[in-house]
């Protein structure tokens, strides 16, 4: 595709010097006068962390990471057929296409974050402050860039690899790199981050440290099935002072943000600064009154009904698992789909539907006190110590060391109130660990990527499609062509706009 670039330059100069031509407006923030002091770079890092919110804390994150999986579904909203709603449904149905704004949001948000980290990395060594501070900034920016590329490569495959700021048209239109090239860039960034970042200290600040960089690198190696290298990184993480909180439900309470269990989480703050979260609201039912859930006068007629736990998911919890009641709530009521009149809040434990009432399960993890509608204080977990333990169990089992894997698995099960596992058959233990990971990390946007990583996505999601079509057969809103999960659907489409402006090759099947 030809690219037409029109540059119009009007210069009127009667008498000038080279110094005049090099002047930067002193009253404006530009690249020429901004990246100088430590304060400048800290401000730039805040912008890079904000991109983590846009990418990993967004609607796209939980639609693509959780609703795409067998953990959750949705409440069909017949009253709103806007394109944003339909795109979410089609992503759930495996019917998304190159025009999806939802998918484009994930793609673009990651690249905005990459652009911000590239500016930091290109300039930080020239700053006028201590080398210790430069290393701290360099390490965080490297970690964040790796985090963005890790999402891109898992969701889209090989993508254009921008490792320096875009200064002109020649820098702006790079071809797609191979998947291996992207992974090598991620590993390189994380090796640098590990060298430059300090170990975690408690209470934590919410910023990246050596522990979060090593955990991300372990996740990369786990995805690549390089189990020995993943084990090496996890051994380091396990020795950094992290530990499980005593109670699973405490992990999600506001007084435990950035706790000893947290390895990395997205930061939010309720209030009028524009830093708030709202995770509870998209996940609760469509209703003119949701105050029984939120604790404050509130309605949810257009913003809810998403990421709804399926009853198959509820049934997947073992008897006595303390995580069920901590993770999922159920409300009952009457009224039409799209406007439920909620009159009772129930536990999912041994739940029996009330005749004549509608039932709506919802994600309870992010149900915390707040005073303003859609303005909550919840952080969102990216990595927790429980995941490090389960990952260690997985990598040891995959290296034929099942007996060594069991203690790590049982630490997680013990907190959940479950009996220890003693299975040493590698194949059987693999399934147990995968199940435990599903339950422990439920509704944290992990499940779809784990299914792809473990080569289970096609089998599990085709079965899930059959289950959903039967379960919701009376409502007739799930298209017959939905849930036709093929190898091509393990990746999302490169957004059409990027294909057109960058002359990129589209992923197969789109």
TAZIDA-V814498 format. One line per field, one symbol per residue. burial: b if it has 9 or more other C-alpha atoms within 8 Angstrom, else e. A space follows every 10 residues. Layout:
burial=???
This chain:
burial=eeeeeeeeee eeeeeeeeee eeeeeeeebe eebbbbbbeb bbebbebbbe bbbbbebbeb bbbbbbbbbb bbbbbebeee eeeebbbbbb bbbbbbebeb bbbbbbbebb bbbbbbbbbb bbbbeebeee eebbbbbbbb bbbbbbbbbb bbbbbbbbbe eeeebeeeee beebbbbbbe bbbebbbebb ebbbebbeeb eeebebebbb bbbbbbbbbb bbeeebbebb bbbbebbbeb ebeebeebbb bbbeebbbbb bbbbbbbbbb beeebbbbbb bbbbbbbbbb bbebebbbbb beebbbbbbb eebbeebeee bbbbbbbbbb bbbbeebbbb bbeebbbbee eeeeeebbbb bbbbbbebeb eebebbbbbb bbbbbbbbbb bbbbbbbbbe bbebbbbbbb bbbbbbbbee eeeeebebbb eebeebbbbb bbbbbbbbbe bbeeebbbeb bbebbeebbe ebeeeeeeee ebbebeebbb bbbbbeebbb bbbbeebeee
